[in-house]
């Protein structure tokens, strides 16, 4: 083919950009059915919470090395996937870029969109060989961005990332849910995902970084708003997700109660209103306690069943940043 355009793909920015892109690609290809909050919950993406000490806006996507973070999330959905990524400064980047041009088009020819770091994450929904361009959705606008083949992967960040999908196997819902809460426990218990850099905190420690950043008065205002808005939306997703699956185990029902209280407590926090910062800090401290109690319920549930993925070295493994 000299080109293709997948009209049925419709990315809408609501959740984390990777989740939004993943949902758009999978639903259009018939690889996932259900609301976005179920995808966010089952993949564990909803539980990711990271904050830069200066509350910079990239905090929201700085939840770790994307290969290690996204791999287990997609694996839990039963999907075959492949990706390539790295730093554009590497001298071999052009070779990987040219290889990616081929398999991106192959995926689109099969009718499956491609996740692409714009930044943030978006979806490649089409290509045109005659013009040498990709059509990319960013989720904010109905209009496509045009990316030249020669510029694929090049952006104002030092990173590039492309991920494709194919077949799906059925994973029982209870297994997916159990693994999702184990992913949540891991995120909550891992304070730093981008070592040796300790300027970005994850999980429980992210609450402290957010509160301290707000208290300091020396923070990025746009970043703070984006972090808080993303955080509030993700906690609403968790509440909705647990509402749908809480009948599986009593521990999930109790965790749902904590997240429902949490979502209500933080629903109206903002920085622009009178006393906004002090009120936000107060609510965030309450939310941290509630989430800690919810994760304790996840621990009780997890302890009841063997955890084969963590009792052996999986193909995803874990390592520090290169």
DAZI-V271136 format. One record per backbone hydrogen bond with DSSP energy under -1.0 kcal/mol. CO is the residue of the C=O (numbers start at 1). NH is the residue of the N-H. E is the energy in kcal/mol with one decimal. If there is no record, write none. Layout:
CO | NH | E
CO | NH | E
//
This chain:
2 | 129 | -3.9
4 | 127 | -2.3
5 | 7 | -1.2
6 | 9 | -1.3
16 | 20 | -2.6
17 | 21 | -2.4
18 | 22 | -2.9
19 | 23 | -2.7
20 | 24 | -2.0
21 | 25 | -2.3
22 | 26 | -2.7
23 | 27 | -2.4
24 | 28 | -1.5
25 | 29 | -1.5
26 | 31 | -3.0
35 | 39 | -1.3
36 | 40 | -2.7
37 | 41 | -2.1
38 | 42 | -3.1
39 | 43 | -2.0
40 | 46 | -2.2
45 | 48 | -1.2
49 | 203 | -1.6
51 | 201 | -2.6
52 | 55 | -2.5
54 | 220 | -2.2
56 | 59 | -2.0
57 | 60 | -1.3
65 | 69 | -2.3
66 | 70 | -2.9
67 | 71 | -1.5
70 | 74 | -2.5
71 | 75 | -2.6
72 | 76 | -1.9
74 | 77 | -1.1
74 | 79 | -1.5
75 | 78 | -1.6
78 | 169 | -2.9
80 | 166 | -1.7
82 | 164 | -3.0
84 | 162 | -2.4
86 | 160 | -2.1
87 | 90 | -1.6
90 | 93 | -2.0
92 | 96 | -1.8
93 | 97 | -2.9
94 | 98 | -2.2
95 | 99 | -1.8
96 | 100 | -2.5
97 | 101 | -1.9
99 | 103 | -1.7
100 | 104 | -2.4
101 | 105 | -1.4
102 | 106 | -1.9
103 | 107 | -1.7
104 | 108 | -2.2
105 | 109 | -2.4
106 | 110 | -1.2
107 | 112 | -2.3
108 | 111 | -1.5
114 | 124 | -3.3
115 | 163 | -2.2
116 | 122 | -3.2
120 | 118 | -3.6
122 | 116 | -2.3
123 | 137 | -3.1
124 | 114 | -1.8
125 | 6 | -3.1
126 | 135 | -2.5
127 | 4 | -1.8
128 | 132 | -1.6
128 | 133 | -1.8
132 | 149 | -2.7
133 | 128 | -2.3
134 | 147 | -2.2
135 | 125 | -2.8
136 | 145 | -3.4
137 | 123 | -2.1
139 | 13 | -2.2
145 | 136 | -2.7
147 | 134 | -2.7
148 | 151 | -1.3
149 | 152 | -1.3
151 | 154 | -2.4
158 | 88 | -1.8
160 | 86 | -2.0
161 | 117 | -2.1
162 | 84 | -2.2
163 | 115 | -2.1
164 | 82 | -1.7
167 | 80 | -3.0
172 | 176 | -2.1
173 | 177 | -2.8
174 | 178 | -2.3
175 | 179 | -2.2
176 | 180 | -2.2
177 | 181 | -1.9
178 | 182 | -1.4
179 | 183 | -2.2
180 | 184 | -1.8
181 | 185 | -2.3
182 | 186 | -2.1
183 | 187 | -2.2
184 | 188 | -2.4
185 | 189 | -2.2
188 | 204 | -1.7
191 | 202 | -2.5
194 | 197 | -1.6
195 | 321 | -1.3
199 | 53 | -2.5
201 | 51 | -2.2
202 | 205 | -1.1
204 | 207 | -1.0
205 | 209 | -2.1
206 | 210 | -2.4
207 | 211 | -2.6
208 | 212 | -3.0
209 | 213 | -2.3
210 | 214 | -2.1
211 | 215 | -2.5
212 | 216 | -2.1
220 | 224 | -2.8
221 | 225 | -2.3
222 | 226 | -2.2
223 | 227 | -2.9
224 | 228 | -2.5
225 | 229 | -2.8
226 | 230 | -2.5
227 | 231 | -2.6
228 | 232 | -2.8
229 | 233 | -2.2
230 | 234 | -2.4
231 | 235 | -2.2
232 | 236 | -1.7
233 | 237 | -2.2
234 | 238 | -2.2
235 | 239 | -2.1
236 | 240 | -2.5
237 | 241 | -2.9
238 | 242 | -2.9
239 | 243 | -1.9
240 | 244 | -1.2
241 | 245 | -1.2
242 | 246 | -1.8
245 | 248 | -2.1
249 | 253 | -1.2
250 | 254 | -1.9
251 | 255 | -2.3
252 | 256 | -2.6
253 | 257 | -1.6
254 | 258 | -1.7
255 | 259 | -2.4
256 | 260 | -2.7
257 | 261 | -2.0
258 | 262 | -2.4
259 | 263 | -3.0
260 | 264 | -1.7
261 | 265 | -2.1
262 | 266 | -2.0
266 | 269 | -1.3
273 | 276 | -2.0
275 | 279 | -2.4
276 | 280 | -2.4
277 | 281 | -2.5
278 | 282 | -2.1
279 | 283 | -2.4
280 | 284 | -2.6
281 | 285 | -2.1
282 | 286 | -1.6
283 | 287 | -2.6
284 | 288 | -2.4
285 | 289 | -1.6
286 | 290 | -2.2
287 | 291 | -2.9
288 | 292 | -2.2
289 | 293 | -1.9
290 | 294 | -2.1
291 | 295 | -2.7
292 | 296 | -1.7
293 | 297 | -1.3
294 | 298 | -1.6
295 | 299 | -2.3
296 | 300 | -2.0
297 | 301 | -2.1
298 | 302 | -3.0
299 | 303 | -2.3
301 | 304 | -1.4
302 | 305 | -1.6
307 | 310 | -1.1
307 | 311 | -1.0
//
